[in-house]
């Protein structure tokens, strides 16, 4: 499509992975022109753009009304968030929705394997490997791009401590009473390699 430069030096960008294409522009007319060019060049190779699957998003923190965008005979719906390569992109560029979704998926993976995490027949080392290889990667998928606020860090730590408390179980005191392990004890057990670090 002969779109060169980056977002700071150019008004248009095209990012493509398999059949997922992301067009980035600053101006509505520029979006229309870029989309038209995408349709033309795709057509030269026998590819078509599916108008029912095509959406557009306006990235701004200001309130606005959702509107359809018409290009030729195709009507594109405007959305406030969408999935791109497994991550949620939203109009106000906040990451909270994505992280909450990741924690929900992590909970599903945890509860799906809860019989292993609670079993006395499985060693704590094996349970930790299960957590680190299956559950934790689900929660931390695409985390390199996250800007973490303290509230988000707390949510992630609460999730991890729930899993670690199940893995390591309670502590028996000298008087025979059982108590839940403290957060510091859990951090020591995993050598401070928590989900935030």
DOKE-104351 format. One line per 4 residues: number of its first residue (from 1); their letters; for each residue x, y, z of N, C-alpha, C. Coordinates in Angstrom, 3 decimals. Atoms other than C-alpha are relative to their C-alpha. Example, Ala and Ser with C-alpha at 12.3 -4.5 7.8 and 13.67 -1.06 7.14 Angstrom:
1	AS	0.890:-1.190:0.000:12.300:-4.500:7.800:0.900:1.200:0.000  -0.820:-1.190:-0.060:13.670:-1.060:7.140:-0.770:1.090:0.730;
END
This chain:
1	XXXX	0.819:-1.199:0.000:0.000:0.000:0.000:0.862:1.263:0.000  -0.934:-1.118:0.022:3.109:2.194:0.063:-0.260:1.000:1.122  0.129:-0.854:-1.188:2.470:3.537:3.561:1.302:-0.132:0.759  -1.309:0.034:-0.645:5.822:4.459:5.052:0.020:0.920:1.218;
5	XXXX	-0.154:-0.857:-1.163:7.011:6.040:8.294:-0.683:-0.599:1.220  0.693:0.458:-1.196:5.633:5.725:11.788:-1.048:1.031:0.393  1.147:-0.829:-0.366:2.720:7.324:13.620:0.413:1.441:0.316  -0.423:-1.366:-0.306:4.818:10.345:14.644:0.379:0.776:-1.254;
9	XXXX	-0.439:-0.698:1.215:6.016:11.108:11.119:-0.982:-0.151:-1.147  0.926:0.275:1.095:3.105:9.865:9.033:-1.423:-0.025:0.542  1.382:-0.008:-0.446:-0.652:10.208:9.218:-0.660:-1.371:-0.084  0.639:1.296:0.202:-1.349:6.598:8.202:0.962:-1.126:0.360;
13	XXXX	-0.759:1.222:-0.238:-0.204:3.158:9.325:-0.892:-1.189:-0.295  0.722:1.244:0.238:-1.196:-0.355:8.377:0.769:-1.114:0.685  -0.594:1.142:-0.682:-0.504:-3.317:10.660:-0.812:-1.225:-0.389  0.728:1.186:0.450:-1.388:-6.750:9.315:0.614:-1.256:0.587;
17	XXXX	-0.422:1.310:-0.473:-1.211:-10.227:10.803:-1.047:-0.990:-0.491  0.928:0.956:0.619:-2.777:-13.081:8.827:-1.140:0.789:-0.652  1.114:-0.725:0.612:-6.267:-11.792:8.004:-0.532:1.106:0.905  0.374:-1.118:-0.870:-6.437:-9.238:10.844:0.821:1.219:-0.389;
21	XXXX	-0.693:-1.216:0.441:-5.599:-5.765:9.615:-0.455:1.164:0.873  0.271:-1.178:-0.820:-5.361:-2.642:11.743:0.485:1.226:-0.755  -0.357:-1.254:0.650:-5.435:0.744:10.017:-0.022:1.103:1.052  -0.096:-1.079:-0.966:-4.315:3.715:12.100:0.130:1.318:-0.743;
25	XXXX	-0.078:-1.332:0.589:-5.006:7.278:11.034:-0.438:1.023:1.035  0.408:-1.077:-0.906:-5.488:10.609:12.734:-1.249:0.721:-0.487  1.066:-0.793:0.612:-8.074:12.049:10.354:-1.000:-0.939:-0.670  1.049:0.842:0.565:-11.419:10.581:9.221:0.174:-0.167:-1.507;
29	XXXX	-0.176:0.089:1.446:-10.782:11.391:5.555:1.185:-0.900:-0.346  -1.163:0.848:0.203:-7.395:9.710:5.825:-0.371:-1.471:0.168  0.484:1.368:-0.188:-9.141:6.573:7.137:-0.758:-0.461:-1.232  0.763:0.354:1.194:-11.521:6.602:4.193:0.920:-0.284:-1.179;
33	XXXX	-0.945:0.172:1.109:-8.654:7.009:1.705:0.808:-1.290:0.163  -0.827:1.185:-0.257:-6.548:4.290:3.339:-0.814:-1.279:-0.175  0.859:1.174:0.147:-9.461:1.846:3.511:-0.318:-0.263:-1.468  0.273:0.138:1.438:-10.302:2.517:-0.140:1.208:-0.616:-0.713;
37	XXXX	-1.222:0.532:0.603:-6.684:1.822:-1.107:0.191:-1.473:0.378  -0.085:1.394:-0.447:-6.714:-1.383:0.978:-0.934:-0.876:-0.834  0.956:0.758:0.807:-9.836:-2.563:-0.880:0.509:-0.197:-1.425  -0.480:0.078:1.382:-8.300:-1.773:-4.283:1.165:-0.970:-0.130;
41	XXXX	-1.177:0.860:0.096:-4.984:-3.500:-3.640:-0.348:-1.439:0.354  0.452:1.361:-0.336:-6.668:-6.490:-1.971:-0.692:-0.633:-1.198  0.714:0.495:1.171:-8.886:-6.835:-5.037:0.927:-0.460:-1.109  -0.969:0.403:1.013:-5.829:-7.065:-7.286:0.522:-1.413:0.242;
45	XXXX	-0.478:1.344:-0.353:-4.878:-10.275:-5.453:-1.144:-0.970:0.254  1.147:0.878:-0.159:-8.378:-11.714:-5.384:-0.548:-0.047:1.411  0.479:-0.049:-1.379:-9.022:-10.762:-1.761:-1.113:1.032:0.127  1.081:-0.953:-0.240:-12.153:-9.038:-0.504:-0.043:0.364:1.477;
49	XXXX	0.184:-0.457:-1.375:-12.910:-7.053:2.628:-1.417:-0.335:0.415  1.314:0.381:-0.506:-15.787:-8.480:4.663:-0.553:1.168:0.815  0.575:-1.165:-0.660:-17.925:-5.468:5.597:-0.686:-0.314:1.315  0.682:0.366:-1.247:-19.818:-7.384:8.304:0.984:-0.209:1.144;
53	XXXX	-1.007:0.214:-1.034:-16.593:-8.190:10.153:0.863:1.233:0.232  -0.850:-1.181:-0.084:-15.015:-4.778:9.630:-0.626:1.025:0.934  0.450:-1.000:-0.973:-15.326:-2.289:12.492:1.034:1.120:0.042  -0.976:-1.060:-0.216:-13.723:1.021:13.287:-0.175:0.577:1.392;
57	XXXX	-0.040:-0.516:-1.360:-12.770:2.621:16.573:0.639:1.376:-0.012  -0.549:-1.342:-0.152:-12.155:6.224:17.461:0.663:0.070:1.365  -0.757:-0.001:-1.250:-9.457:6.573:20.094:0.067:1.412:0.571  0.037:-1.301:-0.662:-10.249:9.520:22.350:-0.597:-0.160:1.389;
61	XXXX	0.582:0.032:-1.342:-11.092:10.217:25.982:-1.273:0.845:0.081  1.212:-0.825:0.032:-13.893:12.613:24.963:-1.208:-0.881:-0.283  1.243:0.712:0.297:-17.501:11.432:24.889:-0.439:0.317:-1.424  0.457:-0.192:1.371:-18.911:10.935:21.412:-1.086:-1.011:-0.309;
65	XXXX	1.064:0.904:0.458:-21.850:9.333:19.635:0.589:-0.999:-0.994  -0.427:1.014:0.962:-21.281:6.073:17.780:-0.713:0.258:-1.325  0.592:-0.230:1.316:-21.843:6.461:14.053:0.555:-1.000:-1.004  -0.446:0.875:1.078:-21.663:4.301:10.959:0.862:0.789:-0.972;
69	XXXX	-0.864:-0.612:1.007:-19.037:4.995:8.339:-0.320:-0.687:-1.327  0.341:0.575:1.292:-19.998:4.505:4.690:1.167:0.160:-0.966  -1.030:0.003:1.032:-17.389:3.525:2.123:-0.569:-0.783:-1.174  0.696:0.581:1.146:-18.897:2.844:-1.300:-1.345:-0.540:0.478;
73	XXXX	1.264:0.604:-0.436:-21.737:0.396:-0.566:0.157:-0.719:1.345  -0.298:0.700:-1.246:-20.157:-0.851:2.654:-0.216:0.941:1.188  0.221:-0.764:-1.218:-21.282:0.359:6.092:0.800:-0.637:1.127  -0.846:0.498:-1.087:-18.797:0.010:8.936:-0.532:0.511:1.332;
77	XXXX	0.461:-0.382:-1.330:-19.970:-0.009:12.539:1.155:0.550:0.823  -0.995:-0.534:-0.923:-18.123:2.072:15.093:-0.158:-0.747:1.327  0.012:0.716:-1.272:-17.180:0.240:18.304:0.844:0.768:1.014  -0.807:-0.630:-1.041:-15.738:1.329:21.642:1.127:-0.910:0.465;
81	XXXX	-1.104:0.919:-0.281:-13.584:-1.794:22.032:-0.099:-1.191:-0.945  -0.030:1.184:0.852:-12.520:-4.827:20.007:1.214:-0.849:0.379  -1.116:0.917:-0.221:-10.187:-7.822:20.120:0.913:0.048:-1.206  -0.985:0.065:1.077:-6.999:-7.656:18.079:1.138:-0.883:0.476;
85	XXXX	-1.020:0.979:-0.355:-4.656:-10.666:18.246:-0.103:-0.413:1.461  0.218:0.508:-1.349:-6.203:-11.759:21.548:-0.015:1.039:1.095  0.008:-1.063:-1.007:-5.975:-8.404:23.329:-1.122:0.989:-0.291  1.069:-0.971:0.146:-8.715:-5.878:23.947:0.582:1.388:-0.220;
89	XXXX	-0.375:-1.382:0.282:-8.210:-2.446:22.406:-1.267:0.817:0.188  1.201:-0.806:-0.201:-10.598:0.274:23.564:0.252:1.458:-0.334  -0.076:-1.374:0.499:-11.346:3.865:22.669:0.733:0.952:0.936  -0.686:-0.924:-0.905:-9.902:5.460:25.811:1.405:-0.487:0.381;
93	XXXX	-1.359:0.531:-0.207:-6.658:3.423:25.699:0.271:-0.453:1.423  -0.220:0.492:-1.358:-7.187:2.064:29.226:0.199:-1.511:-0.041  -0.371:1.420:-0.025:-5.844:-1.356:30.148:-0.804:-0.791:1.028  0.724:0.668:-1.088:-8.160:-2.129:33.097:-0.930:-1.101:-0.504;
97	XXXX	0.934:0.983:0.557:-10.749:-3.935:30.958:0.747:-1.260:-0.451  -0.805:1.133:0.469:-8.058:-6.152:29.384:0.528:-0.817:1.175  -0.572:0.722:-1.141:-6.457:-7.028:32.735:-1.095:-0.748:0.754  1.102:0.692:-0.666:-9.825:-7.857:34.321:-0.408:-1.239:-0.798;
101	XXXX	0.314:1.142:0.859:-10.547:-10.129:31.346:1.055:-1.099:0.162  -1.091:0.963:-0.183:-7.142:-11.805:31.759:-0.123:-0.710:1.349  0.182:0.607:-1.328:-7.793:-12.385:35.485:-1.169:-0.982:-0.036  1.151:0.905:0.141:-11.178:-13.913:34.601:0.414:-1.287:-0.710;
105	XXXX	-0.486:1.196:0.697:-9.489:-16.282:32.125:0.916:-0.825:0.903  -0.867:0.700:-0.947:-6.863:-17.121:34.767:-0.807:-0.757:1.037  0.881:0.685:-0.955:-9.642:-17.959:37.238:-0.630:-1.236:-0.615  0.578:1.165:0.680:-11.250:-20.255:34.673:1.018:-1.136:-0.094;
109	XXXX	-1.049:1.023:0.090:-7.952:-22.071:34.133:0.300:-0.588:1.372  -0.260:0.461:-1.366:-7.381:-22.276:37.888:-1.100:-0.956:0.462  1.100:0.857:-0.455:-10.849:-23.693:38.621:-0.122:-1.264:-0.840  0.017:1.208:0.833:-10.583:-26.109:35.680:1.018:-1.025:0.502;
113	XXXX	-1.055:0.888:-0.507:-7.432:-27.548:37.315:0.017:-0.064:1.527  0.037:-0.100:-1.455:-8.522:-27.083:40.923:0.202:-1.352:0.682  -0.186:1.323:-0.614:-8.579:-30.831:41.585:1.490:-0.316:0.161  -1.450:0.206:-0.128:-4.807:-30.884:40.948:0.596:0.918:1.064;
117	XXXX	-0.536:-0.952:-0.966:-4.137:-27.762:42.998:-0.342:-0.383:1.442  0.421:0.366:-1.359:-6.030:-29.160:45.998:0.403:-1.421:0.380  -0.319:1.399:-0.269:-4.849:-32.764:45.692:1.223:-0.144:0.908  -1.148:0.292:-0.871:-2.546:-34.124:48.392:0.958:-0.983:-0.667;
121	XXXX	-0.840:0.958:0.712:-1.181:-36.653:45.906:0.998:0.692:-0.932  -0.873:-0.765:0.897:0.420:-33.946:43.741:0.925:0.867:0.849  -0.963:-0.770:-0.791:3.604:-32.339:45.065:-0.179:1.499:-0.218  0.081:-1.460:0.119:3.795:-28.599:45.722:0.835:0.501:-1.170;
125	XXXX	-0.860:-0.380:1.124:6.609:-28.371:43.174:-0.750:-0.186:-1.326  0.779:0.252:1.219:4.365:-29.925:40.493:-1.152:0.989:-0.144  1.089:-0.979:0.030:1.509:-27.611:41.459:0.527:1.365:-0.445  -0.601:-1.271:0.402:3.806:-24.594:41.105:0.318:0.002:-1.497;
129	XXXX	-0.295:0.100:1.433:4.943:-25.813:37.680:-1.279:0.125:-0.819  1.296:-0.097:0.677:1.297:-26.196:36.666:-0.468:1.455:-0.023  0.397:-1.410:-0.065:0.565:-22.650:37.828:0.858:0.846:-0.937  -0.911:-0.815:0.800:3.653:-21.156:36.165:-0.089:-0.293:-1.497;
133	XXXX	0.019:0.347:1.423:3.187:-23.014:32.868:-1.370:0.123:-0.657  1.333:-0.064:0.609:-0.597:-22.886:32.394:-0.782:1.240:0.423  0.879:-1.061:-0.487:-2.403:-20.373:34.591:0.640:1.385:-0.141  -0.653:-1.314:0.016:0.117:-17.532:34.912:0.179:0.564:-1.416;
137	XXXX	-0.109:-0.561:1.364:0.801:-17.204:31.129:-1.333:0.491:-0.569  1.309:-0.468:0.458:-2.930:-16.848:30.522:-0.269:1.405:0.536  0.239:-1.311:-0.623:-3.094:-13.920:32.947:0.961:1.050:-0.548  -1.012:-0.988:0.385:0.118:-12.261:31.769:0.200:0.117:-1.512;
141	XXXX	-0.116:-0.102:1.459:-0.462:-12.622:28.016:0.011:1.468:-0.412  -0.128:-1.362:0.520:0.644:-9.398:26.284:0.266:1.030:1.102  -0.211:-0.912:-1.135:1.694:-7.903:29.644:1.138:0.994:-0.236  -1.115:-0.910:0.272:4.766:-6.214:28.127:-0.483:1.416:-0.294;
145	XXXX	0.535:-1.308:0.369:2.538:-3.359:26.979:-0.847:0.631:1.109  0.844:-0.523:-1.070:0.714:-2.882:30.297:0.712:1.090:0.786  -0.446:-1.010:-0.960:1.151:0.257:32.347:-0.793:-0.242:1.272  0.717:0.468:-1.182:0.291:-0.932:35.840:-0.169:1.085:1.062;
149	XXXX	0.309:-0.854:-1.138:-1.441:1.277:38.373:0.022:-0.887:1.250  -0.060:0.761:-1.254:-1.334:0.269:42.025:-1.248:-0.858:0.191  1.232:0.782:-0.155:-4.980:-0.868:41.971:0.038:-1.265:-0.859  -0.102:1.169:0.888:-4.270:-3.186:39.025:1.008:-0.991:0.571;
153	XXXX	-0.987:0.874:-0.625:-1.156:-4.554:40.737:-0.630:-0.775:1.155  0.661:0.665:-1.126:-3.274:-5.319:43.808:-0.934:-1.101:-0.478  0.901:1.027:0.542:-5.849:-7.194:41.707:0.790:-1.232:-0.456  -0.832:1.114:0.465:-3.111:-9.305:40.108:0.582:-0.774:1.185;
157	XXXX	-0.578:0.654:-1.177:-1.510:-10.017:43.494:-1.057:-0.799:0.770  1.088:0.722:-0.671:-4.869:-11.009:45.038:-0.276:-1.310:-0.732  0.216:1.220:0.787:-5.400:-13.468:42.195:1.102:-1.018:0.270  -1.109:0.935:-0.173:-1.922:-14.972:42.559:0.035:-0.577:1.408;
161	XXXX	-0.036:0.484:-1.388:-2.096:-15.220:46.354:-1.090:-1.029:0.274  1.068:0.999:-0.132:-5.388:-17.099:46.079:0.504:-1.356:-0.495  -0.517:1.251:0.562:-3.711:-19.699:43.870:1.114:-0.563:0.883  -1.118:0.463:-0.834:-0.560:-19.864:46.014:-0.473:-0.521:1.350;
165	XXXX	0.551:0.493:-1.274:-2.622:-20.267:49.205:-0.563:-1.403:-0.160  0.517:1.348:0.264:-4.291:-23.282:47.623:1.156:-0.989:-0.173  -1.139:0.885:0.247:-0.948:-24.736:46.512:0.724:-0.351:1.294  -0.816:0.228:-1.203:0.910:-24.318:49.805:-0.812:-0.341:1.236;
169	XXXX	0.860:0.353:-1.112:-2.046:-24.723:52.133:0.274:0.805:1.257  -0.173:-0.735:-1.248:-2.291:-23.519:55.732:1.274:-0.426:0.744  -1.163:0.263:-0.839:0.494:-23.427:58.330:-0.484:-0.463:1.368  0.362:0.503:-1.330:0.290:-25.439:61.556:0.894:0.666:1.037;
173	XXXX	-0.735:-0.669:-1.074:1.300:-23.467:64.632:0.466:-1.019:1.037  -0.513:0.893:-1.051:3.150:-24.956:67.641:-1.098:-0.506:0.923  1.101:0.408:-0.892:-0.081:-25.039:69.658:-1.014:-0.903:-0.699  0.873:0.909:0.746:-1.714:-27.194:66.938:-1.060:0.699:-0.827;
177	XXXX	0.983:-0.756:0.778:-3.851:-24.430:65.442:0.509:0.223:-1.428  -0.340:-0.247:1.412:-3.944:-23.901:61.679:-0.304:1.453:-0.346  0.235:-1.368:0.469:-3.634:-20.491:60.021:0.400:0.106:-1.469  -0.326:-0.266:1.404:-3.493:-19.134:56.486:1.367:0.667:-0.057;
181	XXXX	-1.325:-0.615:0.158:-0.006:-18.217:55.275:-0.130:1.489:-0.310  0.005:-1.439:0.268:0.787:-14.498:55.214:0.535:0.264:-1.409  -0.491:-0.379:1.332:1.583:-12.644:52.001:1.521:-0.078:-0.071  -1.470:0.066:-0.030:5.252:-12.382:53.029:0.493:-1.445:-0.050;
185	XXXX	-0.383:1.415:0.034:5.444:-16.133:53.641:-0.168:-0.575:-1.410  0.215:0.473:1.378:3.973:-16.804:50.196:1.076:0.538:-0.931  -1.065:-0.595:0.823:6.486:-14.394:48.616:1.323:-0.730:0.205  -1.242:0.734:-0.286:9.344:-16.225:50.348:-0.016:-1.373:-0.661;
189	XXXX	0.103:1.347:0.574:8.074:-19.599:49.137:0.230:-0.004:-1.512  -0.221:-0.063:1.455:8.160:-18.450:45.492:1.227:0.852:-0.328  -1.251:-0.771:0.138:11.448:-16.571:46.028:-0.251:1.373:-0.634  0.378:-1.351:0.429:9.737:-13.221:45.356:-0.152:0.137:-1.522;
193	XXXX	0.254:-0.044:1.447:9.074:-14.153:41.704:-1.510:0.056:-0.220  1.444:-0.089:0.094:5.508:-12.930:41.879:-0.440:0.496:-1.378  0.572:-0.332:1.294:3.201:-12.025:39.028:0.354:1.418:-0.447  -0.358:-1.381:0.346:4.185:-8.331:39.166:1.439:0.079:-0.466;
197	X	-1.422:-0.051:0.402:7.943:-8.864:39.002:0.228:-0.786:-1.269;
END
